[in-house]
Amino acid sequence: MKIQRTYFVKSDENGMATVIFIALLAIMMILVVANGRALFQLRRETQLLEQKQIKRLAGSQTNVVAGVSLPENNESR
């Protein structure tokens, strides 16, 4: 008993599915690389912003108590 190959999968359909799969895989890899690059740039930008804020806030400390001298009252009560 011979089984005819035409009942299973045609070679054209199999080749087209492979091409579509490779194209989708390539698109996904491009998106992964683009997202990785964007994350790297965002991380670098936040580090630069943090350094600028540290420099800005290091000079002006608002919680420091200033030495205030009160006038002495020499009058006796």
DAQUI-V342446 format. One line per field, one symbol per residue. psi: psi as a letter, one per 30 degrees, with the letter a starting at -180 (. if undefined). A space follows every 50 residues. Layout:
psi: ???
//
This chain:
psi: kkkkfffckkfeeeeeeeeeeeeeeeeeeeeeeeeeeeeeeeeeeeeeee eeeeeefeejjfgkkkjkkkkkjfkl.
//
